[in-house]
Amino acid sequence: MQVMHKNGIIFREKSDLFVDAGGIRNKSCLITHAHSDHAHATSSNTYYLTPQTSALIAAKEKGFSVKEIEFGKKFEVDGFSCRFLPSGHILGAGQVEILNGAHAVLTSDFKLQKSILFEGAQILPCEILVIETTFGVPHYSFPSRDVVYEDMMRWIHEQLSASNFVVLGGYSTGKAQELTKVVNEFLGESPLVHPKVFCQNRVYEKQGVKLGSYIELNHNLGDSNILIMPPHLIDDNLLYALSRQIGKNVEAAIATGWGKFSRYKTFPLSDHADFTSLATYVKESNPKLVLTTHGFEEEFASYVQKKLGIPARPLSRGAQSSIGDFAAP
């Protein structure tokens, strides 16, 4: 089996299996989850994805052909026997396991930590492991979810006790739903949520994920003292405008694994695996070959080769990779 990165991931044997691929037409393609850097749905292709991922994408895009596949169910695509297993990333997000030929696993975006909404990813044994390495250097080591929740709730409680208005930043699909649940569960508050967050919250709830109560933001800032919104919309101008409108001091915090890049208060709440989890996955999956993709792919591939003794390289280096590429001459 050959594996390559070209506007997505391509597995090649007698035919090609496209995963999270863009720039293709009249093909079958797997989509691992609903984030826009992985879901490139167009009307000319047929997409295999979980029902939950389908629902999240359909809330934003229409008019594409899908075949919905439940977690754990085997399905055939262009000669490949596959199944989706939960990745713990967001609602409906799946790892891809290829069961025929060389036994391969594509983690896509994943985390091993259990959250207030989802269990962590199951580690899948395989021969070829294609692993996303967003946080693939030792510097990125996140505390447990429970510790982060406690720190976040303590900070929010301090702000509310000081009569401040709180703005929380989290991606509209995934992080914002976790924040909605956490604010309800630990503070008993019904937050205001940005319309994009409101839309995806509704999808989560229709798929059976209970988030608690929340209020769509619509010229109603007085309805709550907490607002959840996408982080890219948060800046000093917004906070100043909010403060002027509601007559309160406004404090902002962002839930992200990239804390050192934010000027605001941050909490290391990430939907990606940290370095320790990446290393754990590789050790326990026991592959013959590791291919890294995204983020610190060079650094993590070097770690796997030097420290774990497993052949590894970034998928982006060179056009293709297979177990044979690493065989001794």
C-alpha positions in Angstrom: 0.0 0.0 0.0 1.2 3.5 -0.8 0.0 6.6 1.1 0.4 10.2 -0.1 -0.7 13.7 0.8 -2.3 15.7 -2.1 -5.1 18.0 -1.0 -6.0 15.3 1.5 -4.9 11.8 2.2 -4.8 9.1 -0.6 -4.3 5.4 0.0 -3.3 3.5 -3.1 -3.4 -0.2 -3.9 -5.1 -1.3 -7.1 -7.3 1.9 -6.8 -7.2 5.1 -4.8 -9.0 5.8 -1.6 -9.5 9.5 -0.9 -9.9 10.9 2.6 -10.6 14.5 3.4 -9.6 15.3 -0.1 -10.2 18.6 -2.0 -9.8 19.3 -5.7 -11.3 16.0 -6.9 -14.3 15.4 -9.1 -16.6 12.5 -9.7 -14.9 10.4 -7.0 -15.9 8.7 -3.8 -14.3 10.3 -0.7 -14.3 9.7 3.0 -14.7 12.7 5.4 -13.4 12.2 8.9 -15.1 15.2 10.5 -16.9 18.4 9.9 -14.2 21.0 10.4 -13.7 22.9 7.1 -10.0 22.0 6.7 -11.1 18.4 6.4 -14.6 18.6 4.9 -14.4 19.7 1.3 -17.8 18.7 0.1 -18.8 19.5 -3.5 -21.8 18.3 -5.6 -19.7 16.2 -8.0 -18.5 13.6 -5.5 -20.0 11.0 -3.2 -19.0 11.3 0.5 -18.8 8.5 3.1 -19.1 9.9 6.6 -20.8 9.4 9.9 -24.4 10.6 10.3 -23.3 13.1 12.9 -20.7 14.6 10.6 -23.2 14.7 7.8 -25.6 16.7 10.0 -23.0 19.2 11.0 -21.9 19.8 7.4 -25.5 20.0 6.2 -26.2 22.8 8.7 -23.7 24.9 6.7 -23.6 23.4 3.2 -26.3 21.8 1.0 -26.5 19.8 -2.2 -23.8 17.1 -1.9 -24.3 13.3 -2.1 -23.6 11.3 1.1 -23.5 7.7 2.3 -23.9 7.8 6.1 -21.9 5.1 7.9 -22.3 4.3 11.6 -19.3 3.9 13.8 -17.9 0.4 13.7 -19.8 -0.7 10.6 -17.6 -2.1 7.8 -18.1 -0.6 4.3 -16.6 -1.0 0.9 -15.2 1.9 -1.2 -13.4 1.3 -4.5 -11.9 -2.0 -3.4 -11.1 -0.9 0.1 -12.8 -2.4 3.2 -13.1 0.4 5.8 -14.7 1.4 9.0 -15.0 4.6 11.1 -14.1 4.5 14.9 -14.5 7.5 17.2 -11.6 9.9 17.3 -12.8 11.9 20.4 -12.2 15.1 18.4 -15.7 16.5 17.9 -19.2 15.1 17.3 -19.1 12.4 14.6 -15.3 12.6 14.1 -13.8 9.3 13.1 -10.5 7.5 12.7 -10.4 5.5 9.4 -9.3 1.9 9.6 -8.5 0.1 6.4 -9.0 -3.7 6.9 -7.8 -5.3 3.7 -4.3 -5.3 2.2 -1.8 -3.6 4.6 -3.7 -2.9 7.8 -3.7 0.9 8.0 -5.2 3.5 10.4 -5.6 7.2 9.8 -6.2 9.0 13.1 -7.2 12.3 11.5 -7.7 14.9 14.3 -8.0 13.0 17.6 -7.6 13.2 21.4 -7.2 10.5 24.0 -8.6 12.5 26.9 -12.2 12.0 27.9 -14.2 15.3 27.9 -17.5 16.3 29.4 -19.1 15.4 26.0 -17.2 12.5 24.6 -14.9 9.5 25.4 -11.4 9.7 24.1 -10.2 7.9 21.0 -9.6 4.1 21.0 -6.1 3.2 20.1 -6.1 0.9 17.0 -3.4 -1.6 16.3 -2.1 -1.5 12.7 0.8 -1.9 10.3 0.7 1.6 8.8 -0.2 4.5 11.2 -1.0 7.9 9.6 -1.2 10.2 12.7 -2.0 13.9 12.9 0.7 15.7 14.9 -0.7 19.2 15.5 1.1 19.3 18.9 3.9 16.9 18.1 6.7 18.4 20.3 7.2 17.8 24.1 6.4 21.5 24.9 2.7 20.7 24.3 1.6 18.7 27.3 -1.9 19.5 28.5 -3.3 19.0 32.0 -6.3 16.7 32.6 -9.6 18.0 31.4 -11.0 18.1 34.9 -8.1 20.4 36.0 -8.8 22.7 33.1 -12.5 22.8 33.9 -11.8 23.6 37.5 -9.4 26.4 36.6 -11.8 27.9 34.0 -14.8 27.8 36.4 -12.8 29.4 39.2 -11.7 32.2 36.9 -15.3 32.8 35.5 -16.7 32.8 39.1 -14.1 35.4 40.1 -15.2 37.6 37.1 -18.9 37.2 37.8 -18.3 38.0 41.5 -16.6 41.2 40.4 -19.7 42.1 38.3 -17.7 41.6 35.1 -19.2 40.3 31.8 -17.3 37.2 30.5 -16.6 36.4 26.9 -15.4 32.8 26.1 -13.8 32.0 22.8 -14.2 28.5 21.3 -14.5 27.2 17.8 -18.1 27.2 16.7 -18.0 23.5 16.0 -16.6 21.4 18.8 -15.1 23.7 21.5 -18.1 26.0 21.8 -20.4 23.0 22.6 -18.0 21.9 25.3 -18.0 25.4 26.8 -21.8 25.5 26.7 -22.0 22.2 28.6 -19.3 23.2 31.1 -20.9 26.6 31.9 -24.2 24.8 32.5 -22.8 21.9 34.5 -20.4 23.7 36.8 -21.9 27.2 37.1 -25.6 26.7 36.5 -25.6 29.5 34.0 -27.3 29.8 30.7 -24.8 31.5 28.4 -25.5 33.7 25.4 -24.1 32.0 22.3 -23.1 33.5 18.9 -25.5 32.5 16.0 -22.9 30.2 14.5 -22.5 28.5 17.8 -26.3 28.3 18.3 -26.7 26.6 14.9 -24.1 23.9 15.8 -25.4 23.5 19.4 -28.8 22.6 17.8 -27.2 19.9 15.7 -25.4 18.4 18.7 -28.7 18.3 20.6 -30.6 16.7 17.7 -27.8 14.0 17.6 -28.5 13.3 21.3 -25.8 15.4 23.0 -27.3 17.3 25.8 -25.7 20.7 26.4 -28.0 22.4 28.9 -29.7 25.7 28.3 -28.3 28.6 26.2 -29.6 31.7 24.5 -28.9 32.9 20.9 -27.2 36.3 20.8 -29.6 38.7 19.1 -29.5 42.2 20.6 -30.0 40.7 24.1 -26.8 41.2 26.0 -28.7 41.7 29.2 -30.0 38.1 29.2 -26.8 36.6 30.6 -23.4 37.5 32.0 -21.5 35.0 29.8 -21.1 35.0 26.0 -19.6 32.1 24.0 -18.4 33.0 20.5 -15.8 32.0 17.9 -12.3 33.2 19.0 -11.4 34.9 15.7 -14.2 37.5 16.4 -12.7 38.5 19.8 -10.6 41.6 19.8 -10.1 44.8 21.8 -12.6 46.7 19.7 -15.3 44.1 20.3 -14.7 44.1 24.1 -14.7 47.9 24.2 -18.0 48.0 22.3 -19.6 45.3 24.6 -18.4 47.2 27.7 -20.0 50.5 26.4 -23.2 48.8 25.5 -23.8 46.9 28.8 -22.1 49.3 31.2 -19.7 46.7 32.7 -16.1 45.7 32.5 -15.6 42.8 30.0 -13.1 40.1 30.4 -12.2 37.5 27.7 -10.7 34.1 27.7 -9.9 31.6 24.9 -10.1 27.8 25.1 -7.2 26.6 23.0 -4.0 24.5 23.0 -2.2 27.4 21.4 -2.2 29.6 24.5 1.1 31.3 24.0 -0.2 32.9 20.8 -3.1 34.7 22.5 -3.1 38.1 24.2 -6.1 37.2 26.3 -6.5 34.8 29.2 -6.3 31.2 27.9 -7.2 27.7 29.1 -5.5 24.7 27.5 -8.6 23.0 26.4 -7.7 21.3 23.1 -9.6 18.8 20.9 -6.2 17.5 19.7 -3.8 15.0 21.2 -0.8 16.5 23.1 2.7 15.2 22.7 2.3 12.5 25.4 -0.9 11.2 23.9 0.7 11.1 20.4 3.6 9.0 21.8 1.2 6.8 23.7 -0.9 6.1 20.6 2.2 5.1 18.6 3.6 2.8 21.3 0.3 1.0 21.8 -0.8 0.7 18.2 2.6 -1.0 17.5 2.8 -0.1 13.8 5.6 -1.1 11.3 5.5 2.4 9.8 4.4 5.8 11.1 3.5 8.7 8.7 3.0 12.1 10.3 0.8 14.8 9.0 -0.1 18.4 10.1 1.7 20.6 12.7 5.0 19.3 14.0 5.2 16.4 11.6 9.0 16.6 11.1 9.8 16.8 14.8 7.4 14.0 15.8 8.6 11.7 13.0 12.2 12.2 14.2 11.1 11.3 17.7 9.4 8.1 16.6 12.5 7.0 14.7 15.1 7.9 17.2 13.3 7.2 20.5 10.8 4.5 19.6 12.8 2.8 16.9 9.9 2.7 14.4 10.4 3.8 10.8 8.7 7.2 10.4 8.6 10.2 8.2 6.3 13.2 7.4 3.7 12.3 4.8 4.4 15.6 3.1 8.0 14.7 2.4 8.1 13.0 -1.0 5.2 12.0 -3.1 4.4 8.6 -1.5 5.3 6.2 1.2 4.9 2.5 1.8 6.4 -0.1 4.1 8.7 -1.1 1.3 10.2 2.4 1.2 11.8 1.6 4.6 13.0 -1.9 3.9 16.7 -2.5 4.3 18.6 -2.6 1.0 
